[in-house]
Amino acid sequence: MNTLSQKLSVGEKIGYSLGDFAANLVFQTLVAYLAYFYTDIYELKANHASLIILVVGLVAAFAFNPVIGALADRTRSRWGKFRPWILWTAIPLGVMSFLAFSKPGFTSYNSLLLYAIVTYTLLLLLYAANNLPYGALSGVITGDMKERNSVSKYRFTAVMLAQLFVQVFMLPIIMYVGAKKTGISGEEGSAAVKAAGTSAVMFWLAIIGTVMLIITFLSTKERIVPKPEQESSLKQDLSDLSKNKPWIIMLVLTTLVFITLALKGGAYVYYFQNYVDKERLAGFIQPVLNGFDNIGMNFFGKDPISAGLGLFNAGGILCMIIGISLSKPLADKYGKRDVFGIALVISTLFILAFYIFKPQSVGIMFVSQILHGFFYGITIPLLWAMIADVADFSEWKNNRRATAIIFSAMMVGLKAGLSLGSSLLTFLLGKYHYVANSETGQPDTAIQGIRMLVSIFPAIPFLIGAALLFFYEINKKKETQIEADLKQRRLTT
């Protein structure tokens, strides 16, 4: 194996993190706005939009990711295994992210439906071809686990910044830019305004993302290079995975985490629209909106629901960033597994708290979201750093390294969790008799279901995931042993 220094410069850590900022401009937009875009701008039927999201998402999870992982592990180039994929896909991913969120001029509904299927499928294929090798790159740019923890901190700070932009500012900016471009304001022109604003914003995000991915390619280096005798067949890789207990646990854990994120993330808009007291919310956020107005950021508008939801998300995300900053020193001292499990359980308590809040308890809702964000933020870098540790565990145990296919399995968990969580959200709303766009208010059953969807239901996967960690054997002691043994092997080759 290559014996280059395992220490990384701040410049390389920042350069690597820009790749995740770019990817999350796409990913967070898919999570937050894809269904909204299909129903309100493409004006697809809701059942068609749901079917596209579910079927294409599961195909991407179970077909695209394993294929890309196997191909990336077998890539040979002067740039390494994984960096070339980031370069090759940077421009196509940018182009497709723009096309997927741009409404074509088709008059036929079936043509528009086909366009949505094709562009979404190609977008997820290119996203897998870019993001999976990007994730695997974190396992080969250094073998030093403390440096790996540090890289994860930089990386997921970038993720939170992208999430902050998309979930807090993107929709108001879309409406602001769309109104400027069309000269239309008010409800009559809302579809045209949204279409024009989304296309303009995605155009610039595609350019920014492409540039950042190219910077990631240029600023990083692959230091962990397998020996020729460590090369393995796909059959061997799959056999190794099936016997790798930590990998199986991480696959299930990743799926459970993203089921929760999809459930509660998608349910908050229903919670704010149908449960939170609008007058209390408006009074609570008004000082913040006044502050934004004073510095010229007046695109939040006058709607307390959309503004309140944006600020609610902002509080959680900003505190996630603080949590991320603490994950490395905590993990270095106590080990990733223990820190992850404890922080996940504490963050779940603040999710459960939403079940008991009254509609008027706006302030404590924001406080609970902030505290949940802080403790969940601690876990964010650790999940992916633990997956990199699983790749080390596989090499340590089998004397063969298959980084990308291990990360591809985690991407399966991520996309399957998001698809299942989003589908479960819609299914449960129907079971609780939710009435879309109701002018007379929701039935009591729907209000009860919405409260459950932001509290009890999303807490369950988190708690199951925390329990699984009791069976995850890579604790602090095992981390140190694996790192030392692999370092010794690489020095003797």
Secondary structure, 3 states (H helix, E strand, C coil): CCCCCCCCCHHHHHHHHHHHHHHHHHHHHHHHHHHHHHHHCCCCCHHHHHHHHHHHHHHHHHHHHHHHHHHHHCCCCCCCCCHHHHHHHHHHHHHHHHHHCCCCCCCCHHHHHHHHHHHHHHHHHHHHHHHHHHHHHCCCCCCCHHHHHHHHHHHHHHHHHHHHHHHHHHHHHHHHHHHHHHCCCCHHHHHHHHHHHHHHHHHHHHHHHHHHHHHHHHHCCCCCCCCHHHCCCHHHHHHHHHCCHHHHHHHHHHHHHHHHHHHHHHHHHHHHHHCCCHHHHHHHHHHHHHHHHHCCCCCCCCCHHHHHHHHHHHHHHHHHHHHHHHHHHHHHHHCHHHHHHHHHHHHHHHHHHHHCCCCCCHHHHHHHHHHHHHHHHHHHHHHHHHHHHHHHHHHHHHCCCCHHHHHHHHHHHHHHHHHHHHHHHHHHHHHCCCCCCCCCCCCHHHHHHHHHHCCHHHHHHHHHHHHHHHHCCCCHHHHHHHHHHHHHHHHCC
